[in-house]
Amino acid sequence: MGQKQHEIPLHYRDGKARLAIRTGNNAAWNCACDRHEPLLGYSDVLDGPISSDVVCPDCGRTYRIVAPGAKKVPEYVHEIKPRDS
């Protein structure tokens, strides 16, 4: 039996929302720019290290898969303001 997929909220900085899909400690979603290929990443806390940020290669928007701890079950995906690296 494979891993079950679950819908979780996806919050954009402009206040709009969609759904992301999580399985294990990973999530996938479509960027607000409507990039054809989905973005994919692993979970972390909202104020965690920059290494877990997911940046859209088409538009540069930055996202974080938020969980109660690093590599835990994701609760939601949040578009964040890009941080200096």
DSSP file (Angstrom, degrees, kcal/mol; ACC not computed):
  #  RESIDUE AA STRUCTURE BP1 BP2  ACC     N-H-->O    O-->H-N    N-H-->O    O-->H-N    TCO  KAPPA ALPHA  PHI   PSI    X-CA   Y-CA   Z-CA
    1    1 A M              0   0    0      0, 0.0     3,-0.1     0, 0.0     2,-0.0   0.000 360.0 360.0 360.0 127.8    0.0    0.0    0.0
    2    2 A G        -     0   0    0      1,-0.2     2,-0.2     0, 0.0     0, 0.0  -0.160 360.0 -74.4 -77.2 173.4    1.5    3.4   -1.1
    3    3 A Q        -     0   0    0      1,-0.1     2,-0.3    20,-0.0    -1,-0.2  -0.479  50.5-121.1 -69.0 137.5    1.6    6.6    0.9
    4    4 A K        -     0   0    0     -2,-0.2    20,-0.4    -3,-0.1     2,-0.3  -0.605  21.0-134.0 -80.9 139.7   -1.8    8.3    1.2
    5    5 A Q        -     0   0    0     -2,-0.3     2,-0.4    18,-0.1    18,-0.2  -0.753  21.0-167.1 -94.3 142.2   -2.0   11.9   -0.2
    6    6 A H  E     -A   22   0A   0     16,-2.5    16,-3.0    -2,-0.3     2,-0.3  -0.973  20.1-122.5-129.4 142.5   -3.7   14.6    1.9
    7    7 A E  E     +A   21   0A   0     -2,-0.4    14,-0.2    14,-0.2    12,-0.0  -0.669  32.5 178.1 -81.4 137.4   -4.9   18.1    0.9
    8    8 A I  E     -A   20   0A   0     12,-2.3    12,-3.0    -2,-0.3    68,-0.2  -0.951  35.1 -89.6-133.9 156.1   -3.4   20.9    3.0
    9    9 A P  E     -A   19   0A   0      0, 0.0    68,-2.6     0, 0.0     2,-0.5  -0.320  29.6-156.6 -67.2 147.3   -4.0   24.7    2.7
   10   10 A L  E     -Ab  18  77A   0      8,-2.2     8,-2.1    66,-0.2     2,-0.5  -0.990  10.7-163.0-123.3 118.0   -1.7   26.8    0.5
   11   11 A H  E     -Ab  17  78A   0     66,-2.9    68,-3.0    -2,-0.5     2,-0.2  -0.902   1.9-156.9-110.0 123.1   -1.6   30.5    1.4
   12   12 A Y    >   -     0   0    0      4,-2.7     3,-1.7    -2,-0.5    51,-0.0  -0.613  29.1-115.6 -91.7 158.1   -0.3   33.2   -1.0
   13   13 A R  T 3  S+     0   0    0      1,-0.3    -1,-0.1    -2,-0.2    68,-0.0   0.766 113.5  62.3 -64.1 -26.1    1.1   36.5    0.3
   14   14 A D  T 3  S-     0   0    0      2,-0.1    -1,-0.3     1,-0.1     3,-0.1   0.413 122.0-103.4 -82.0   4.1   -1.8   38.4   -1.5
   15   15 A G  S <  S+     0   0    0     -3,-1.7    -2,-0.1     1,-0.3    -1,-0.1   0.271  81.1 128.4  95.3 -11.2   -4.3   36.6    0.7
   16   16 A K        -     0   0    0     -5,-0.1    -4,-2.7     1,-0.0    -1,-0.3  -0.363  41.4-156.4 -74.5 159.6   -5.5   34.1   -1.9
   17   17 A A  E     +A   11   0A   0     -6,-0.2     2,-0.2    -3,-0.1    -6,-0.2  -0.980  20.1 161.6-140.1 150.5   -5.6   30.4   -1.1
   18   18 A R  E     -A   10   0A   0     -8,-2.1    -8,-2.2    -2,-0.3     2,-0.4  -0.701  40.3 -86.6-141.7-165.3   -5.5   27.1   -2.9
   19   19 A L  E     -A    9   0A   0     -2,-0.2    11,-0.4   -10,-0.2     2,-0.3  -0.908  29.2-166.6-116.5 146.0   -4.7   23.5   -2.0
   20   20 A A  E     -A    8   0A   0    -12,-3.0   -12,-2.3    -2,-0.4     2,-0.4  -0.768  20.3-125.9-115.1 167.1   -1.4   21.7   -1.9
   21   21 A I  E     -AC   7  28A   0      7,-2.7     7,-2.5    -2,-0.3     2,-0.4  -0.965  23.3-167.2-117.0 132.9   -0.9   17.9   -1.6
   22   22 A R  E     +AC   6  27A   0    -16,-3.0   -16,-2.5    -2,-0.4     2,-0.3  -0.911  12.9 174.4-118.4 149.3    1.2   16.3    1.1
   23   23 A T  E >   - C   0  26A   0      3,-2.0     3,-1.9    -2,-0.4     2,-0.2  -0.927  69.5 -30.4-147.8 127.2    2.5   12.8    1.5
   24   24 A G  T 3  S-     0   0    0    -20,-0.4    48,-0.0    -2,-0.3    47,-0.0  -0.481 126.1 -29.8  61.2-130.1    4.9   12.0    4.4
   25   25 A N  T 3  S+     0   0    0     -2,-0.2    18,-2.3    48,-0.2     2,-0.3   0.174 123.1  88.4-103.4  17.4    6.9   15.1    5.2
   26   26 A N  E <   -CD  23  42A   0     -3,-1.9    -3,-2.0    16,-0.2     2,-0.3  -0.747  53.2-168.8-112.2 159.8    6.7   16.5    1.6
   27   27 A A  E     -CD  22  41A   0     14,-2.1    14,-1.9    -2,-0.3     2,-0.3  -0.986   5.5-160.3-144.7 154.9    4.2   18.6   -0.3
   28   28 A A  E     +CD  21  40A   0     -7,-2.5    -7,-2.7    -2,-0.3     2,-0.3  -0.981  20.6 153.0-134.6 146.8    3.6   19.6   -3.9
   29   29 A W  E     - D   0  39A   0     10,-1.7    10,-3.3    -2,-0.3     2,-0.4  -0.970  42.4 -97.5-162.1 168.3    1.6   22.6   -5.2
   30   30 A N        -     0   0    0    -11,-0.4     6,-0.1    -2,-0.3     7,-0.0  -0.834  41.0-118.9 -98.0 135.6    1.2   25.0   -8.2
   31   31 A C    >   -     0   0    0     -2,-0.4     3,-1.9     6,-0.4     4,-0.1  -0.267  24.0-112.1 -67.0 157.1    2.9   28.4   -8.0
   32   32 A A  T 3  S+     0   0    0      1,-0.3    -1,-0.1     2,-0.1   -20,-0.0   0.722 117.0  65.8 -62.0 -22.1    0.7   31.5   -8.1
   33   33 A C  T 3  S-     0   0    0      1,-0.0    -1,-0.3    28,-0.0    -2,-0.1   0.467 113.7-118.4 -79.8   0.0    2.4   32.3  -11.5
   34   34 A D    <   -     0   0    0     -3,-1.9    -2,-0.1     1,-0.2    -1,-0.0   0.793  42.2-175.6  65.4  31.9    0.6   29.1  -12.9
   35   35 A R        -     0   0    0      1,-0.1    -4,-0.2    -4,-0.1    -1,-0.2  -0.334  27.6-130.2 -51.7 136.9    3.9   27.4  -13.7
   36   36 A H  S    S+     0   0    0     -6,-0.1    -1,-0.1     2,-0.1    -2,-0.0   0.923  89.4  63.3 -63.6 -46.4    3.0   24.1  -15.5
   37   37 A E  S    S-     0   0    0      1,-0.1    -6,-0.4    -7,-0.0    -2,-0.1  -0.586  91.0-117.0 -81.2 141.1    5.2   21.9  -13.3
   38   38 A P        -     0   0    0      0, 0.0     2,-0.3     0, 0.0    -8,-0.2  -0.348  21.9-120.0 -72.2 157.4    4.4   21.7   -9.6
   39   39 A L  E     -D   29   0A   0    -10,-3.3   -10,-1.7    -4,-0.1     2,-0.3  -0.687  30.2-164.7 -90.4 152.4    6.8   22.8   -6.9
   40   40 A L  E     +D   28   0A   0     -2,-0.3     2,-0.3   -12,-0.2   -12,-0.2  -1.000  18.0 143.3-143.1 138.6    8.0   20.2   -4.4
   41   41 A G  E     -D   27   0A   0    -14,-1.9   -14,-2.1    -2,-0.3     2,-0.3  -0.956  39.6-101.6-161.0 178.8    9.7   20.5   -1.0
   42   42 A Y  E     -D   26   0A   0     -2,-0.3    23,-0.5   -16,-0.2   -16,-0.2  -0.752  44.1 -92.3-112.5 161.6   10.0   19.1    2.5
   43   43 A S  E     +e   65   0A   0    -18,-2.3    28,-1.9    -2,-0.3     2,-0.3  -0.283  46.1 153.4 -78.3 154.4    8.5   20.4    5.7
   44   44 A D  E     -e   66   0A   0     21,-2.7    23,-2.0    26,-0.3     2,-0.1  -0.931  48.6 -78.0-159.6 174.5   10.1   22.8    8.2
   45   45 A V    >   -     0   0    0     -2,-0.3     3,-1.9    21,-0.2    20,-0.1  -0.489  48.5-107.6 -79.2 157.9    9.0   25.4   10.9
   46   46 A L  T 3  S+     0   0    0      1,-0.3    -1,-0.1    21,-0.2    20,-0.0   0.845 119.5  38.1 -58.5 -37.6    7.9   28.8    9.6
   47   47 A D  T 3  S+     0   0    0      3,-0.0    -1,-0.3     0, 0.0     3,-0.1  -0.030  94.6 126.5-104.1  31.7   11.1   30.6   10.8
   48   48 A G    <   -     0   0    0     -3,-1.9    -4,-0.1     1,-0.2     5,-0.0   0.038  68.5 -53.0 -77.2-171.6   13.5   27.7   10.0
   49   49 A P    >   -     0   0    0      0, 0.0     3,-1.5     0, 0.0    -1,-0.2  -0.249  45.3-120.0 -67.7 152.2   16.6   27.7    7.9
   50   50 A I  G >  S+     0   0    0      1,-0.3     3,-1.8     2,-0.2    33,-0.1   0.705 102.9  80.2 -63.9 -20.4   16.6   29.2    4.4
   51   51 A S  G 3  S+     0   0    0      1,-0.3    -1,-0.3     3,-0.0    -3,-0.0   0.732  89.5  52.8 -63.0 -22.5   17.7   25.8    3.0
   52   52 A S  G <  S+     0   0    0     -3,-1.5    13,-0.4   -11,-0.1    -1,-0.3   0.456  82.9 114.4 -93.6  -0.3   14.2   24.4    3.2
   53   53 A D    <   -     0   0    0     -3,-1.8     2,-0.5    -4,-0.2    11,-0.2  -0.418  58.9-144.2 -66.2 144.7   12.7   27.4    1.2
   54   54 A V  E     -F   63   0A   0      9,-2.5     9,-2.6    -2,-0.1     2,-0.5  -0.966  14.6-164.7-113.0 120.3   11.3   26.4   -2.2
   55   55 A V  E     -F   62   0A   0     -2,-0.5     7,-0.2     7,-0.2     6,-0.1  -0.908  21.8-123.7-109.6 128.1   11.8   29.1   -4.9
   56   56 A C     >  -     0   0    0      5,-2.7     4,-1.9    -2,-0.5   -17,-0.0  -0.542  14.0-149.5 -67.9 125.0    9.8   29.0   -8.2
   57   57 A P  T  4 S+     0   0    0      0, 0.0    -1,-0.2     0, 0.0    -2,-0.0   0.678  93.0  51.2 -71.3 -15.3   12.3   28.9  -11.0
   58   58 A D  T  4 S+     0   0    0      3,-0.1    -2,-0.0     1,-0.0    -3,-0.0   0.882 130.7   6.1 -87.4 -41.8    9.9   30.8  -13.3
   59   59 A C  T  4 S-     0   0    0      2,-0.1    -1,-0.0   -24,-0.0    -4,-0.0   0.575  90.4-120.0-122.3 -14.4    8.9   33.8  -11.2
   60   60 A G     <  +     0   0    0     -4,-1.9     0, 0.0     1,-0.3     0, 0.0   0.451  54.0 154.3  87.6   0.5   11.1   33.7   -8.0
   61   61 A R        -     0   0    0     -6,-0.1    -5,-2.7     1,-0.1     2,-0.4  -0.337  35.2-139.3 -60.2 148.3    8.2   33.4   -5.5
   62   62 A T  E     -FG  55  80A   0     18,-0.6    18,-2.5    -7,-0.2     2,-0.3  -0.923  20.7-174.9-118.4 136.6    9.4   31.7   -2.3
   63   63 A Y  E     -FG  54  79A   0     -9,-2.6    -9,-2.5    -2,-0.4     2,-0.4  -0.877  13.4-156.2-129.4 158.2    7.5   29.2   -0.2
   64   64 A R  E     - G   0  78A   0     14,-2.1    14,-2.8    -2,-0.3     2,-0.8  -0.999  16.0-140.0-133.4 134.0    7.8   27.2    3.0
   65   65 A I  E     -eG  43  77A   0    -23,-0.5   -21,-2.7    -2,-0.4     2,-0.4  -0.863  32.3-146.9 -92.1 109.7    6.1   23.9    3.9
   66   66 A V  E     +eG  44  76A   0     10,-2.7     9,-3.5    -2,-0.8    10,-1.4  -0.657  30.2 153.7 -94.4 131.4    5.1   24.5    7.5
   67   67 A A        -     0   0    0    -23,-2.0   -21,-0.2    -2,-0.4     3,-0.1  -0.889  58.4 -97.5-141.3 168.7    5.1   21.8   10.1
   68   68 A P  S    S-     0   0    0      0, 0.0     2,-0.3     0, 0.0   -23,-0.1   0.581 105.9  -1.2 -68.8  -7.1    5.5   21.6   13.9
   69   69 A G  S >  S-     0   0    0    -25,-0.1     3,-1.7     4,-0.1     2,-0.0  -0.970  99.9 -60.1-169.8 165.7    9.1   20.7   13.4
   70   70 A A  T 3  S+     0   0    0     -2,-0.3   -26,-0.3     1,-0.3     3,-0.1  -0.325 119.8   0.3 -58.5 131.8   11.7   19.9   10.7
   71   71 A K  T 3  S+     0   0    0    -28,-1.9    -1,-0.3     1,-0.2     2,-0.2   0.772 101.6 130.9  57.8  31.9   10.7   17.0    8.5
   72   72 A K  S <  S-     0   0    0     -3,-1.7   -29,-0.2   -47,-0.1    -1,-0.2  -0.476  74.4 -62.5 -98.1 177.9    7.4   16.5   10.4
   73   73 A V        -     0   0    0     -2,-0.2   -48,-0.2     1,-0.1    -1,-0.1  -0.474  63.5-117.3 -64.8 121.8    3.9   16.1    8.8
   74   74 A P        -     0   0    0      0, 0.0    -7,-0.3     0, 0.0     3,-0.1  -0.294  26.5-172.0 -64.5 143.3    3.2   19.4    7.0
   75   75 A E        -     0   0    0     -9,-3.5     2,-0.3     1,-0.4    -8,-0.2   0.732  66.8 -22.1-101.9 -34.3    0.2   21.5    8.1
   76   76 A Y  E     - G   0  66A   0    -10,-1.4   -10,-2.7   -68,-0.2     2,-0.4  -0.979  55.9-115.4-165.7 166.7    0.2   24.1    5.3
   77   77 A V  E     -bG  10  65A   0    -68,-2.6   -66,-2.9    -2,-0.3     2,-0.4  -0.946  31.7-168.6-112.0 136.1    2.3   25.7    2.6
   78   78 A H  E     -bG  11  64A   0    -14,-2.8   -14,-2.1    -2,-0.4     2,-0.4  -0.986  21.7-132.7-131.3 126.9    2.9   29.5    2.9
   79   79 A E  E     - G   0  63A   0    -68,-3.0   -16,-0.3    -2,-0.4     2,-0.3  -0.664  36.5-166.6 -74.0 129.0    4.3   31.9    0.4
   80   80 A I  E     - G   0  62A   0    -18,-2.5   -18,-0.6    -2,-0.4   -67,-0.1  -0.763  28.8 -95.9-117.0 161.5    7.0   33.9    2.3
   81   81 A K        -     0   0    0     -2,-0.3   -20,-0.0     1,-0.1   -18,-0.0  -0.620  54.8-104.1 -70.9 128.7    8.9   37.1    1.7
   82   82 A P        -     0   0    0      0, 0.0     2,-0.3     0, 0.0    -1,-0.1  -0.275  37.1-145.0 -57.8 139.2   12.3   36.0    0.2
   83   83 A R        -     0   0    0    -33,-0.1     2,-0.2     1,-0.1    -3,-0.0  -0.732  23.0 -98.9-102.8 154.5   15.1   36.3    2.7
   84   84 A D              0   0    0     -2,-0.3   -34,-0.1     1,-0.1    -1,-0.1  -0.500 360.0 360.0 -67.0 138.9   18.7   37.3    2.0
   85   85 A S              0   0    0     -2,-0.2    -1,-0.1   -35,-0.0   -35,-0.0   0.475 360.0 360.0 -86.5 360.0   20.8   34.2    1.7
